[in-house]
Amino acid sequence: MEPYSTRLLKCYTKIETAKFDHLVVTSHYNLYYLLGEKIDTGERMTVLLLSPGQKAKLFIHQMFADQVPTSCEIEVIYYSDEINPIQVLATNFSSHERLGIDQNWICSYLIDLLKTIPAITVEKSSIVETLREIKDEIEIDILRQSARIADAVMYQIVQLQHFPATEKEVSGTIKSFFAEHGVDELSFKPIIGFGRNAANPHHTISDKVCQLDQPILIDMGGLFHNYCSDITRTFYLGRRNQQFEDLYKIVRETQEKAIEMVRPGIAFSDIDLFVRTSFAKWGYDQYFIHRTGHGIGLELHEGPSIHRNNHDVIQPGMAFSIEPGLYIPGQHGIRIEDIVVVTDSGCEVLNKCSKEVQYLELLGV
């Protein structure tokens, strides 16, 4: 059985358990996960309707017939511009039914539906998003390959990037190196932070030129077969700096011990708490200002979320980042990030790129 058919069956089971009469699936990522086809119809409505006991129905504008998957047994309902798609969709519902809706449906469509059937009950659903948290072997293999490409690009940056350079120039080099590996789309705009810019975890790249004797933080990823990679390393440009090495060692040891904790049955909150407790021992806990990690897959940031208030337990097949960091305002920041996949007894670290302290050379001065 194809993975998409299996995923649809699992989804139907979850819908029945949640006692929904119908589930409206609209997210591009959810549609790809269930149907195996990238569907993008812009502002025009696209809905996959899943109703227990009935064949899945895909509502899509007739202009986008070429995006309709051929591998899944679904009923396709086309509409044209002169037809109100909500009116077509609403014929499948009755008053007082419970309708689950995934996370990204345009609110104007929902408002029109509620005007059409005022008595229907609508609720936010995370059924598909939750299913996506557990990766199958096909997804894990793609994530593994995606991570290897990111590792290769990071290695190329260390070996081949010419400094001095601006943050924007390094970003351009990253895109070029990914393209060399057949990855033409980045999973996010790279975060390149020189010196004090590295103290901002989501720094927007600028025309700042690197200076001698300062850290360089590089956070990047690519999109391989629709699955994201995400890796962060922090380097030092110039001569050996003991203060940087000491702080780097704290971050690295904390990150590696947090990874060692990852196994089925452990709560996400326990991982995050360990990181914060580790930093607190050194008096640096106030400089860790984000969660310990996030799920990754079709989206760069998806479930699960590794933070202090997520008491859900880790399950085999989950893929997420472990990325503690310390950010000293006005000075610098250090973050180390790897992607892990949970196994039956622990986890596999997908990123193999070195985490040793590395010093880069300033050339041409």
Phi, psi and omega in degrees: 000132180298151182301328183289324176294319178298318180295320178298318179297317178298321181295316178300319179299317179294324179297317179294319178298321179282354180061034171277145171279331180209156171232126177263119180249122185230338182300134178304320182291319179294321178297317178296318182299321184271332187246341180076022181222134176282116182244121179221107182248022178062228182280350181283141187294133169229125183223132167260118183257121179246118181233121181309133179085358182234159177290141177298141181237132177249119178261120186208147179294144185297337179295340188250031181300332181290346179268355182288127180293146180255350186270346183253145177275089179229156174268131181253127177246112179269150173223162180244176186295331182277000180251136175281112185296332179295323178297322178292315180296319186296338179294347180269358184244157174236160178300147175073009174279159177260124183243120175268139181231132181285185200284343192240019181288135180298131187297331181297323177294319179297318179298317179296323179294319180292328175291325182286319179231081186300332186274355181287146179260125179246139180221147175292135179238139174241024184302308183290319180300321179291320176300322182294342181293332179261108183279143173271178185297326178297314180295318181297320179295321178293317178299322179297315179294321179298319179294323180296323178294317178299320176301315182297320179294318179298320178298318180297321179300313181297319187276329193242341182295128180270125175247142013284151178204162176269165176301320179295323179293321177295320177300318178296322178297319179300313180298321180295318181293320177300318180299325178298335180261015177081013179252104186266351181234130177278150179282345173192163177291124185305147174256113179241117181237117175264133174056235184294339177295335179290348178282354175256110185304328180242046180302137175273125185302148185224188177270013180298132178267138180296146177245155179295144177065058174206155179287155174231117179258129181233117178238121188206168177187159179234173182246106181248117183051040176077003179248139189276151164245161182199120181215143176229135172224152178237129182242179176228129180264112178122207186282162181303135181231112185293324179297317177297315182298320181296315180292321180298319180298321179297314181295314183296312181297322178296316181296316183291323178289326176296320177298320180298335180284340188290116176195160181303140176095345178276138179284143177301324180299328179294322178295313181296319180296321178300314182301314182293322178294321179298314179294326181296328180299333180259002180078022184246006187301330181289348181262005173257106195242020174215177179291167183284334180183177182214153174294158181214150180176243175294330175248150178296316178243106174222182180289154001274169178248129184261092178219173190295337183259004177264101183265009174296156182259152180291140180233150177303140180096348178287145178233127181202167180269152166238111190216063175293153179206157175237134186230107182265109185306134177077357182241286184190176176217154178225125175223141175232127186226131172230156173260134178238151173240130184283131176257186180291336185235354182185234177206157173255125177274116185285327181274130181249000183299139184305143174245014174292154174298127181235132178254131179259153182261142174266114184260160172075021177237000000 
